[in-house]
Amino acid sequence: MRAVRVPYAGGPFELVERDLPQPEPGEVRVRVQACGVCRSDAAAKDGGMPAQRYPIIPGHEIAGVIDALGPGVTGWRPGQRVGLGWFGGACGRCTPCRRGHAMACRNMEIHGVTRDGGYAEAVVGRTDALAMIPDELSAVEAAPMLCAGVTTYGALRRCGARPGAVVGVLGLGGLGHLGLQFAARMGYRTVAIARGQEKAALAQQLGAAAYVDSTRQDPARALAELGGAEAVIATAVSAPAISSIIDGLTIDGRLIVVGVPHEPITVFAHQLLYGRTVTGSAGGVAVESQDAMVFGAATGVRPLIETLPLERAAEAYDRMMSGHARLRMVLTAS
């Protein structure tokens, strides 16, 4: 098979020929039809993650078809459409696993970090990492749902806001454009917050009831004038932008951080005195990815994507990292 690998931390993307991988017990082989290119692929490109190994094939937004089962695998069949996300399987033994928090597994497998990912024509995945893809979604549409989709869907599902309440989505990029759609379809009065008036039309198209241009308005004040947001999903990777939104919450509102800035977020004690909460949300296990896809398929949530063939992975990655993609890059089998 063909694959794109990173030979060492900071190394280049290399298009190579590899033996077709063979699934072991508890695994299946998936013929990759599409693989999203995510900002978190920087973990493979640049290193820094615990248990990171090299050489590594990046990619954790993998959509394809099962074409081989490992010994003893039941409940799955060749020809079945499946996806593999960041979550590559949990150990089931550590304390977080035993308490039902598989995403916090201390020994979690991660596609493109601890095991090869989807920048390839085939990939092997564990059965506990498989999500079924609904018929209504193409492979290209499904791929971004396995990271960006489940991350924003899961944060909103747990945000605690009442139907019809004001919910803000901070940032209108690869994560935010999906979060905005999910929030609108869940019945919230959704407010998009981003930089630049040119994004207002897109926000309205995706379901926003209101748009706040943070270069012209104070986002917190704008939310307060709407009665306050019961929740804000922060997809932007700017710590100052995230910090500035807290005063736009209702007194018991919740700020949920899903974008990961490298700088500290500033929170003053008086902002929390009456019950406001600042928390985070990290993706989801396989069945949660499946839930996000099923909900998206049923309600019309779709990623806005650009596609490139596998051999142009380096170009796709650079386009995503530079912020020039509109709005998710997806590699396709040629």
C-alpha positions in Angstrom: 0.0 0.0 0.0 1.0 3.7 -0.2 1.3 5.7 2.9 2.6 9.1 4.0 4.8 8.9 7.1 6.8 11.2 9.3 10.3 9.6 9.9 11.2 11.5 13.1 9.9 14.5 15.1 10.0 17.6 12.9 10.7 15.5 9.9 9.2 15.8 6.4 6.1 14.0 5.1 7.3 11.0 3.0 5.3 9.1 0.5 6.3 5.4 0.9 5.3 1.9 -0.1 4.5 -0.3 2.8 3.3 -3.9 3.3 -0.4 -4.1 3.8 -0.9 -4.3 7.6 -2.4 -7.5 9.0 -5.0 -7.3 11.8 -4.3 -9.1 15.1 -6.8 -10.5 17.5 -9.3 -7.7 18.4 -8.5 -5.7 15.3 -9.8 -5.1 11.8 -8.2 -3.7 8.7 -9.9 -0.7 7.1 -9.4 0.4 3.5 -9.1 4.2 3.9 -11.4 6.2 1.6 -10.9 9.6 3.3 -8.8 11.0 6.2 -9.2 14.4 7.6 -6.2 16.7 8.3 -6.4 18.1 11.8 -4.4 20.6 13.7 -3.7 17.8 16.2 -1.7 16.1 13.5 1.1 18.4 14.6 1.6 15.8 17.4 2.8 13.4 14.7 4.7 16.0 12.7 6.5 17.8 15.5 6.4 15.3 18.4 5.9 16.1 22.1 3.1 13.6 22.9 3.7 11.0 25.6 4.4 7.5 24.0 4.9 9.1 20.6 6.7 6.8 18.3 8.5 7.1 15.0 8.3 6.5 12.1 4.6 7.2 12.3 1.7 7.5 9.8 -0.4 10.5 10.9 -4.1 10.9 10.7 -7.0 10.3 13.2 -10.1 11.3 11.1 -10.3 8.0 9.2 -13.3 6.9 7.2 -13.4 3.7 5.1 -14.5 0.1 4.8 -13.5 -3.0 6.7 -11.7 -5.4 4.4 -10.2 -7.9 6.9 -11.0 -9.2 10.4 -8.4 -10.3 12.9 -8.6 -13.7 14.5 -11.6 -14.2 16.7 -13.3 -10.8 15.8 -17.1 -11.0 15.9 -19.8 -8.4 15.5 -18.1 -6.7 12.5 -18.0 -7.8 8.9 -16.0 -7.0 5.7 -17.7 -4.3 3.7 -19.0 -2.4 6.7 -18.5 1.4 6.6 -16.6 2.5 9.7 -14.6 5.4 11.1 -11.6 5.7 13.5 -10.9 8.8 15.4 -8.3 10.1 17.9 -9.5 7.5 20.4 -7.7 4.3 19.4 -8.8 2.1 22.3 -8.6 2.0 26.0 -6.9 -0.4 28.4 -9.9 -1.1 30.5 -7.7 -1.6 33.6 -6.6 1.8 34.8 -8.6 3.8 37.3 -10.2 6.3 34.8 -11.3 3.3 32.6 -12.7 1.4 35.6 -14.7 4.6 36.5 -16.1 4.9 33.0 -13.7 7.6 31.6 -12.1 5.8 28.7 -11.1 9.1 27.0 -8.9 9.7 30.1 -7.3 6.2 29.9 -3.7 6.3 31.1 -2.8 3.9 28.3 -5.0 5.0 25.5 -4.1 4.2 22.0 -4.1 7.2 19.6 -4.2 6.9 15.8 -1.2 8.8 14.4 0.5 9.0 17.7 1.0 5.6 19.4 -0.2 3.6 16.3 -0.3 4.3 12.6 -3.1 6.5 11.4 -5.0 7.2 8.2 -2.6 9.0 5.9 -2.5 5.7 4.0 -4.5 3.4 1.8 -5.2 1.0 4.7 -5.0 1.1 8.5 -5.5 -1.4 11.3 -7.7 -0.4 14.2 -9.0 -2.0 17.4 -12.7 -3.0 17.4 -13.4 -0.8 20.5 -12.3 2.2 18.4 -14.7 1.6 15.5 -17.6 3.9 14.9 -20.3 3.0 12.3 -20.8 5.5 9.5 -24.5 6.3 8.6 -25.5 5.8 5.0 -26.4 9.4 4.6 -22.7 10.6 5.1 -20.1 10.1 2.4 -16.6 9.1 3.6 -15.3 12.6 2.9 -18.2 14.1 5.0 -17.7 11.5 7.8 -14.0 12.0 8.3 -14.0 15.4 10.0 -16.9 14.2 12.2 -14.5 11.8 13.9 -12.5 14.6 15.6 -13.9 18.1 15.0 -17.4 16.8 14.9 -17.4 14.6 18.1 -15.4 17.3 20.0 -18.0 20.0 19.4 -21.0 17.7 19.6 -19.9 16.2 22.9 -19.2 19.6 24.4 -22.7 20.9 23.5 -24.4 17.7 24.6 -22.9 18.1 28.0 -23.2 21.9 28.3 -26.3 22.0 30.4 -28.1 24.8 28.6 -31.9 24.7 28.2 -33.5 24.3 24.8 -33.9 27.8 23.4 -31.2 29.4 25.6 -28.5 31.6 24.2 -25.4 29.5 23.4 -22.2 31.1 22.0 -19.7 29.5 19.7 -16.4 31.3 19.9 -14.4 30.9 16.6 -15.6 30.0 13.1 -12.9 27.7 11.9 -12.6 23.9 11.5 -14.2 23.2 14.9 -16.4 26.3 15.2 -18.3 25.8 11.9 -19.4 22.4 13.0 -20.1 23.5 16.6 -22.3 26.3 15.2 -24.4 23.9 13.1 -24.7 21.4 16.0 -25.8 24.1 18.4 -28.5 25.5 16.0 -29.8 22.0 15.3 -30.0 21.3 19.1 -32.5 24.1 19.5 -30.3 26.8 21.0 -30.4 30.5 20.1 -26.9 30.3 18.7 -24.5 33.3 18.6 -21.4 33.0 16.5 -18.4 35.1 17.7 -15.5 35.6 15.3 -13.1 38.2 13.9 -14.2 40.1 10.8 -17.5 41.1 9.3 -16.9 38.9 6.3 -17.7 35.9 8.3 -21.2 37.1 9.2 -22.9 35.6 6.0 -21.3 32.2 6.7 -22.4 32.2 10.3 -26.0 33.0 9.2 -25.8 30.2 6.6 -24.7 27.7 9.2 -27.6 28.6 11.6 -26.5 31.5 13.8 -29.3 33.6 15.2 -26.8 36.4 15.7 -23.2 37.2 14.8 -20.7 39.2 16.9 -17.6 40.6 15.1 -15.1 40.7 17.9 -13.1 43.4 16.1 -16.0 45.8 16.3 -17.9 44.7 19.5 -17.0 43.5 23.0 -18.2 39.9 22.7 -19.0 39.6 26.5 -21.1 42.8 26.4 -22.9 41.6 23.2 -23.8 38.3 24.9 -24.9 40.2 28.1 -27.3 42.3 26.0 -28.9 39.2 24.7 -29.5 38.1 28.3 -26.3 36.2 28.7 -25.2 32.9 27.4 -25.9 29.8 29.4 -23.0 28.2 27.6 -20.1 29.2 25.3 -18.1 26.6 23.3 -14.7 28.1 22.8 -13.1 26.7 19.6 -10.7 29.5 19.1 -7.0 28.9 20.1 -6.6 32.4 21.5 -6.3 32.6 25.3 -7.2 36.3 25.4 -10.3 35.7 23.3 -11.4 32.9 25.6 -10.7 34.9 28.7 -12.7 37.9 27.4 -15.9 35.9 27.0 -16.4 34.9 30.6 -18.4 38.0 31.5 -20.9 37.2 28.8 -22.1 34.1 30.6 -25.2 34.0 32.8 -24.4 33.8 36.5 -24.5 30.0 36.3 -23.3 29.8 32.7 -20.6 27.4 31.5 -17.6 28.1 29.3 -16.4 24.9 27.7 -12.9 25.0 26.1 -12.3 22.7 23.1 -9.7 24.7 21.3 -6.3 24.5 23.0 -4.2 27.7 23.2 -0.7 27.5 24.5 -1.0 30.5 26.8 -2.9 30.5 30.2 -6.5 31.5 30.3 -7.2 34.3 32.7 -10.1 33.9 35.1 -10.7 36.3 38.1 -12.2 34.9 41.2 -15.1 37.3 41.2 -16.2 35.9 37.8 -16.9 32.6 39.4 -18.6 33.6 42.7 -22.2 33.0 41.5 -21.7 29.7 39.8 -20.1 30.3 36.5 -17.9 27.4 35.4 -14.9 27.2 33.2 -14.2 23.6 32.0 -13.0 21.7 29.0 -14.1 18.8 26.8 -11.9 16.4 24.9 -13.3 14.6 21.9 -15.1 11.3 22.6 -14.9 7.5 22.4 -16.1 5.6 19.3 -19.7 5.4 20.2 -19.8 9.2 20.8 -18.3 9.7 17.3 -21.0 7.5 16.0 -23.6 9.6 17.9 -22.2 12.8 16.4 -22.4 11.3 12.9 -26.0 10.0 13.3 -27.2 13.3 14.7 -25.4 15.2 11.9 -26.8 12.9 9.2 -30.3 13.3 10.6 -30.3 17.1 11.0 -28.2 18.2 8.0 -24.9 19.1 9.8 -22.1 18.8 7.3 -18.5 19.9 7.3 -17.3 22.4 4.8 -14.3 20.7 3.2 -11.5 20.9 0.6 -10.1 17.6 -0.7 -6.6 16.7 -1.9 -5.2 13.2 -2.9 -3.1 11.3 -0.4 0.2 12.1 -2.2 -0.5 15.8 -1.5 -0.7 15.4 2.3 2.1 17.9 3.0 0.2 20.6 1.0 -3.0 19.8 2.8 -1.3 20.0 6.2 0.4 23.3 5.4 -2.9 24.7 4.1 -4.7 23.7 7.3 -2.0 24.9 9.7 -1.8 28.3 7.9 -5.5 28.9 8.3 -6.2 29.0 4.6 -8.4 25.9 4.4 -12.1 26.4 4.1 -12.8 24.8 6.5 -11.5 21.2 6.8 -8.9 19.5 4.7 -9.5 15.9 3.8 -7.2 13.4 2.0 -8.8 11.0 -0.4 -7.8 7.7 -1.9 -6.9 8.1 -5.6 
